Amino acid sequence: MGDERVKEEALQIIGMFQVLPRLVVFDLDYTLWPFYCECRSKGEMPSMYPQAKGILHALKEKGIGIAIASRSPTPDIAKTFLDKLNMKSMFSAQEIFSSWSHKTEHFQRIHSRTGVPFSSMLFFDDEDRNIQAVSKMGVTSLLVGNGVNLGAFRQGLVMHSQNAETAEKNLNRWRTKYSQQSKSSRSEEKN
């Protein structure tokens, strides 16, 4: 399936959801491309997973922000590969550095740079420890087994939509409870 067909299918998937993330964040190694940067050289021509580029272009066309969170010990190679793939300018934030923090530091920087709340982000990664840590920050996070593809993309959007609905219900419950407590406090003050 070519990039254009994948993009069209990704656009159809996006169109199925009323609640969309404001920012979709991707790991690089074994998420957007099938290798570790530190095992490659700058002189090589990289390739992405077959459906990754089309998905990125669909997100861009819909005005949904895209960012990178990669714990690479060779950020220079990763950035060179993004350049060679003509993808560097697509990302509103590129946090590519080695870290012991399971990507939480990457997400703090992405949030600072973009202003997008964690609850409005969707994250794809191939390492469970990163998924677990970032999920605790309030980011909808999906573990991918064979890179980002249309199935994983759809599943991520479903999860994000469900998380947003749950958050909205909880907020409404809190508002109702707070409102009732305020009313009873005011009536007690009058008496």
C-alpha positions in Angstrom: 0.0 0.0 0.0 1.6 3.3 -1.1 2.0 6.4 1.1 -0.9 8.2 -0.6 -3.4 5.3 -0.1 -2.3 4.9 3.5 -2.8 8.7 4.0 -6.3 8.5 2.6 -7.2 5.5 4.8 -5.7 7.3 7.8 -7.8 10.4 7.0 -10.9 8.2 6.9 -10.0 6.8 10.3 -9.4 10.3 11.7 -12.9 11.3 10.4 -14.5 8.6 12.5 -13.7 10.4 15.8 -15.2 13.5 17.3 -12.5 13.8 20.0 -9.0 13.9 18.5 -5.6 14.5 20.2 -4.0 17.9 19.7 -0.6 16.3 19.5 0.6 12.8 18.5 4.0 11.8 19.7 6.1 9.1 18.2 9.2 7.2 19.3 11.6 6.5 16.4 13.4 3.2 16.8 11.1 0.3 16.1 8.1 2.6 16.0 8.6 4.8 12.9 11.5 2.8 11.5 12.6 -0.8 11.9 16.0 -0.4 13.5 18.1 1.2 16.3 19.9 4.4 15.1 23.0 3.5 17.1 23.4 0.3 14.9 23.4 2.4 11.7 25.7 5.0 10.2 24.8 8.5 8.9 25.8 7.4 5.4 23.0 4.9 5.0 19.6 5.7 3.5 16.9 4.8 6.2 13.5 3.5 5.5 10.3 3.8 7.6 7.7 1.2 8.4 5.4 0.9 5.3 2.4 2.8 6.7 4.2 5.3 9.0 4.8 8.1 6.4 1.2 8.1 5.2 -0.1 8.3 8.8 2.2 11.3 9.5 1.0 13.1 6.4 -2.7 12.5 7.3 -2.1 14.0 10.8 -0.4 17.0 9.3 -3.2 17.5 6.7 -5.8 17.5 9.5 -3.8 20.1 11.5 -2.9 17.7 14.3 0.5 18.4 15.8 3.2 15.7 15.6 6.3 15.3 17.8 9.1 12.9 18.5 10.2 11.5 21.9 13.2 9.3 21.4 15.8 8.1 24.0 18.5 7.7 21.4 22.2 7.6 22.3 22.9 8.8 18.8 20.6 11.8 18.2 22.8 13.0 15.4 22.1 9.9 13.3 18.4 10.1 14.1 18.2 13.7 13.0 20.2 12.9 9.8 17.8 10.2 9.0 14.8 12.5 9.5 16.5 14.9 7.1 17.1 12.2 4.5 13.5 11.1 4.7 12.4 14.8 4.3 10.4 14.5 7.6 12.3 16.9 9.9 10.0 19.9 9.3 6.8 17.9 10.0 7.4 17.8 13.8 6.6 20.6 16.1 8.9 19.2 18.8 11.8 16.8 18.5 13.1 15.6 21.8 15.8 13.1 20.8 18.4 12.5 23.6 19.6 9.7 25.8 17.8 9.6 29.2 17.2 7.4 32.2 13.7 8.8 32.8 11.6 6.5 30.5 10.6 9.5 28.3 9.0 11.6 31.1 11.6 14.3 30.7 11.0 14.2 26.9 7.3 14.8 27.5 7.9 17.6 30.0 9.9 19.4 27.3 7.3 18.7 24.6 4.6 20.1 26.9 6.8 23.2 27.6 7.5 23.7 23.9 3.9 23.2 22.6 1.7 24.1 25.5 -0.4 21.0 24.8 -1.8 19.3 28.0 -0.7 15.7 28.5 -4.4 14.6 28.4 -4.6 16.0 24.8 -1.6 13.9 23.6 -1.4 10.4 22.0 1.9 8.5 22.2 3.2 5.5 20.2 6.3 3.5 21.4 7.6 0.0 21.2 8.9 -0.2 24.8 6.4 -1.1 27.6 8.4 0.8 30.3 8.0 4.0 28.3 4.3 3.4 27.8 3.7 2.8 31.5 5.7 5.9 32.7 4.1 8.3 30.1 0.6 6.9 30.8 1.0 7.9 34.4 1.5 11.5 33.2 -2.0 11.4 31.7 -0.9 10.8 28.1 -2.9 8.1 26.1 -0.1 5.7 25.2 -0.1 2.7 22.9 2.5 -0.1 22.7 3.3 -1.0 19.1 4.7 -4.4 18.2 5.7 -3.9 14.5 5.9 -0.2 14.2 3.1 2.3 13.6 0.5 1.0 11.2 -3.2 1.8 10.5 -4.4 -0.8 13.0 -2.3 0.7 15.8 -3.3 4.2 14.7 -7.0 3.4 14.9 -6.6 1.7 18.3 -4.7 4.7 19.6 -7.5 7.1 18.5 -10.1 4.8 20.1 -8.2 4.8 23.4 -7.7 8.6 23.3 -11.4 9.1 22.6 -12.4 6.8 25.5 -9.9 8.5 27.9 -11.3 11.9 26.9 -14.9 10.8 27.5 -13.9 9.3 30.9 -12.1 12.5 31.9 -15.2 14.6 30.8 -17.5 12.4 32.9 -15.3 12.7 35.9 -15.1 16.4 35.5 -18.9 16.7 35.3 -19.3 14.4 38.4 -16.8 16.6 40.3 -18.7 19.8 39.2 -22.0 18.4 40.3 -20.6 17.3 43.6 -18.8 20.6 44.2 -21.9 22.5 43.2 -24.1 20.6 45.6 -21.5 21.0 48.4 -21.4 24.8 47.7 -25.1 25.1 47.9 -25.3 23.2 51.2 -22.5 25.3 52.6 -24.3 28.5 51.7 -27.5 27.3 53.2 -25.7 26.4 56.4 -24.1 29.8 56.5 -27.6 31.5 56.2 -28.8 29.5 59.2 
